[in-house]
Amino acid sequence: MSGKEIIGSVDFGINETSPPEYIQTESGQLVTPEFLALLQQTLSGKLAEPDHDDELDPQVRALAEELSVIHLPEWTSPVGRKLAEPTVTSIKQATRVAEYLIKRGVRVHPALEEIRWVPTPAGAPGAFDTGAHITPDDEGNWPTPDAEEFYDFDEISVKQVEGSAWYATHPRGIACEGKTKSEAYAAMVAELRRRIDDAEPPR
């Protein structure tokens, strides 16, 4: 024995189904219904109150919401090499951790904010939306994400699969199928254009 205590583990075999207490998200992650509900509450700005009856300090609530769902941007090394894709993570017992950090003197200072997460333009809201990260301009204003840049047509990739069907894919998690290469590409362009149009504010 190494002396280390195993708190809990879950092992899913290749041909095994997940236990009933887990559900599979659209992107394939296995999570508990409680965890998924927590993410949805945080994204909607309705973080559940703690069990105790005391009113939650606004600073604690704000920090807890930040910790409950953390959208991490693409991670790169100092020389620009990609180390990890954008992802979504969380901290368990976020409210308790937030209360402790506030007591330790941790505060969120908007004036020091260098990056901010926003949902995917015209994308379906979801707990695992990696969205996009924006930075302020020279005047300190936070710009609205450019949908055309987000859904860049130059990033479309088209490949033939299994000798017949053609598939167009986009790094934003979109895929379209066609009988020919041009048909698959055209379908992807139409889908990206639809999302760009949906993201534009009404005139």
C-alpha atoms as one frame of an Amber mdcrd trajectory, in Angstrom:
protein
   0.000   0.000   0.000   1.282   3.444  -0.842  -0.532   5.071   2.057  -2.640
   7.177  -0.308  -6.387   7.095   0.136  -8.564   6.729  -2.959 -11.506   9.058
  -2.482 -13.454   7.690  -5.429 -12.969   6.516  -8.975 -15.100   5.655 -11.978
 -13.910   3.193 -14.623 -15.859   2.755 -17.859 -14.749  -0.154 -20.026 -14.697
   0.097 -23.788 -17.890  -1.902 -24.248 -19.554  -0.954 -20.991 -22.325   1.556
 -20.534 -22.088   4.342 -17.997 -23.725   3.832 -14.589 -27.268   5.162 -14.272
 -26.117   8.034 -12.053 -24.174   9.517 -14.994 -25.533  11.155 -18.134 -23.770
  11.901 -21.400 -23.710  15.446 -22.758 -23.969  16.344 -26.445 -20.185  16.647
 -26.608 -19.649  13.209 -25.039 -18.707  14.047 -21.443 -20.078  11.843 -18.661
 -21.340  13.921 -15.743 -23.816  13.603 -12.913 -27.198  15.344 -13.246 -26.340
  17.438 -10.177 -23.130  18.711 -11.765 -24.892  19.546 -15.021 -27.619  21.407
 -13.107 -24.968  23.418 -11.260 -23.344  24.468 -14.526 -26.686  25.484 -16.003
 -27.551  27.491 -12.873 -24.264  29.341 -13.037 -24.558  30.130 -16.750 -28.048
  31.502 -16.186 -26.869  33.613 -13.247 -28.983  31.659 -10.777 -26.426  30.018
  -8.541 -28.163  28.040  -5.817 -28.081  29.490  -2.323 -26.006  27.673   0.306
 -27.771  25.469   2.825 -27.454  27.950   5.678 -30.009  30.720   6.043 -27.541
  33.601   6.206 -27.644  35.966   3.250 -24.677  35.350   0.971 -22.209  38.217
   0.713 -22.327  39.724  -2.823 -18.548  39.396  -3.155 -18.732  35.732  -2.161
 -21.563  35.086  -4.607 -19.712  36.787  -7.475 -16.533  34.819  -6.818 -18.464
  31.558  -6.369 -20.101  32.020  -9.763 -16.671  32.540 -11.314 -15.360  29.360
  -9.700 -18.409  27.181 -10.400 -17.835  27.205 -14.157 -14.430  28.251 -15.472
 -13.996  28.709 -19.218 -10.314  28.322 -19.977  -8.956  29.724 -23.259  -6.470
  27.987 -25.507  -3.251  27.447 -23.586   0.035  28.249 -25.289   3.665  28.220
 -24.243   5.757  31.416 -24.094   7.022  30.635 -27.608   3.497  30.240 -28.986
   3.218  26.433 -29.099  -0.301  25.180 -28.366  -0.415  23.186 -25.131  -4.162
  22.654 -24.725  -7.469  23.395 -26.427 -10.115  25.656 -24.826 -12.048  23.775
 -22.172 -14.589  24.108 -19.380 -13.806  23.124 -15.811 -15.145  23.796 -12.330
 -14.270  23.826  -8.652 -16.267  21.706  -6.243 -17.813  23.483  -3.249 -17.353
  26.786  -5.058 -19.303  28.783  -2.471 -17.240  27.407   0.393 -14.000  28.064
  -1.487 -15.173  31.583  -2.350 -15.973  32.365   1.288 -12.500  31.203   2.299
 -10.736  33.172  -0.440 -12.642  36.350   0.429 -11.502  35.957   4.031  -7.955
  35.542   2.730  -8.230  38.909   1.003  -8.868  37.756  -2.556 -10.942  40.232
  -4.563 -11.949  40.620  -8.214 -10.782  43.951  -9.647 -12.453  44.714 -13.022
  -9.792  47.337 -13.729  -7.168  44.576 -13.799  -9.168  42.260 -16.052  -7.197
  41.364 -19.190  -9.449  38.706 -20.728 -13.146  37.889 -20.625 -15.228  34.911
 -21.735 -18.352  35.314 -23.892 -20.748  32.626 -25.215 -20.419  31.303 -28.748
 -21.956  33.845 -31.171 -25.363  32.527 -32.267 -24.573  29.227 -30.590 -26.937
  27.123 -28.539 -26.452  27.852 -24.814 -24.943  24.958 -22.930 -22.929  24.129
 -19.858 -19.950  23.006 -21.934 -19.884  25.877 -24.430 -16.212  26.847 -24.788
 -17.341  30.135 -26.356 -14.751  32.783 -27.097 -12.399  35.006 -25.138 -12.067
  38.708 -25.843  -9.658  41.417 -24.721 -10.325  45.136 -24.195  -9.354  47.689
 -26.809  -6.943  50.569 -26.234  -9.702  52.594 -24.572 -10.622  49.801 -22.179
 -13.884  48.866 -23.904 -14.876  45.230 -24.381 -15.777  44.593 -28.031 -18.550
  42.345 -29.254 -17.041  39.196 -30.814 -16.813  39.369 -34.599 -18.993  36.498
 -35.829 -17.324  36.432 -39.258 -13.922  36.089 -37.636 -15.256  33.466 -35.218
 -16.734  31.398 -38.073 -13.827  31.973 -40.468 -14.500  30.312 -43.838 -10.754
  29.758 -44.334 -10.795  27.216 -41.496 -13.168  24.856 -43.327 -11.671  21.421
 -43.985 -13.229  18.919 -46.421 -12.276  15.234 -46.541 -13.710  12.084 -48.042
 -14.629   9.314 -45.619 -14.964   5.612 -46.408 -14.610   6.175 -50.125 -17.974
   7.836 -50.720 -19.317  10.566 -48.454 -17.568  13.916 -48.102 -17.474  15.749
 -44.783 -16.749  19.406 -44.184 -15.617  20.274 -40.669 -14.912  23.503 -38.830
 -12.847  24.025 -35.644 -15.937  25.493 -33.956 -17.371  21.982 -33.695 -19.495
  22.004 -36.854 -19.703  19.237 -39.467 -21.646  18.925 -42.730 -21.987  16.007
 -45.142 -22.288  16.010 -48.921 -22.241  13.602 -51.847 -19.401  15.593 -53.397
 -16.601  17.741 -52.038 -18.176  20.926 -53.343 -21.576  19.973 -51.910 -20.113
  19.400 -48.447 -18.206  22.683 -48.645 -21.308  24.571 -49.780 -23.333  23.090
 -46.920 -20.716  24.247 -44.418 -20.604  27.745 -45.913 -24.399  27.954 -45.680
 -24.333  26.833 -42.034 -21.611  29.315 -41.110 -23.427  32.097 -42.942 -26.633
  31.267 -41.049 -24.816  31.507 -37.724 -23.135  34.754 -38.713 -26.481  36.266
 -39.727 -28.095  35.081 -36.476 -25.288  36.683 -34.472 -25.743  40.098 -36.071
 -27.880  42.486 -33.999 -31.249  43.447 -35.514 -31.219  46.675 -37.467
